[in-house]
Amino acid sequence: MRVAVIEGDGIGPEVTRAALEVLKAAATKFGLNIEFEYVEAGMMH
């Protein structure tokens, strides 16, 4: 499974990092194969 990761601006990067930790933990627990693809978006990019 591929998941696009879009951090965005402002609080986005902090929230995204926390969400990724949860997704990675769930992937480990349930044996999921998740591939993260980082995509740039927002005014700062």
C-alpha positions as CSV (number, residue, x, y, z in Angstrom):
1,M,0.0,0.0,0.0
2,R,1.3,3.4,-0.9
3,V,0.4,6.5,1.1
4,A,1.2,10.1,0.0
5,V,2.6,12.2,2.8
6,I,1.9,16.0,2.5
7,E,3.3,17.9,5.4
8,G,2.2,21.4,4.3
9,D,2.9,24.6,6.2
10,G,2.4,25.8,9.8
11,I,1.5,23.0,12.2
12,G,1.3,20.5,9.4
13,P,4.8,19.0,9.8
14,E,4.3,18.3,13.5
15,V,0.9,16.7,13.0
16,T,2.2,14.7,10.1
17,R,5.1,13.3,12.0
18,A,2.8,12.2,14.8
19,A,0.3,10.6,12.3
20,L,3.2,8.7,10.7
21,E,4.3,7.3,14.0
22,V,0.7,5.9,14.5
23,L,0.6,4.5,11.0
24,K,4.0,2.8,11.3
25,A,3.0,1.3,14.7
26,A,-0.3,0.0,13.2
27,A,1.6,-1.4,10.2
28,T,4.0,-3.3,12.5
29,K,1.2,-4.6,14.7
30,F,-1.0,-5.8,11.9
31,G,1.7,-6.8,9.4
32,L,0.9,-4.2,6.8
33,N,3.3,-3.2,4.1
34,I,2.9,0.6,3.9
35,E,5.2,2.6,1.6
36,F,5.3,6.4,2.3
37,E,5.8,8.8,-0.6
38,Y,6.6,12.3,0.4
39,V,5.0,15.1,-1.7
40,E,5.6,18.8,-1.4
41,A,2.7,21.2,-1.1
42,G,1.8,24.6,0.4
43,M,3.2,28.1,0.2
44,M,6.6,27.3,1.7
45,H,7.6,24.8,-1.1
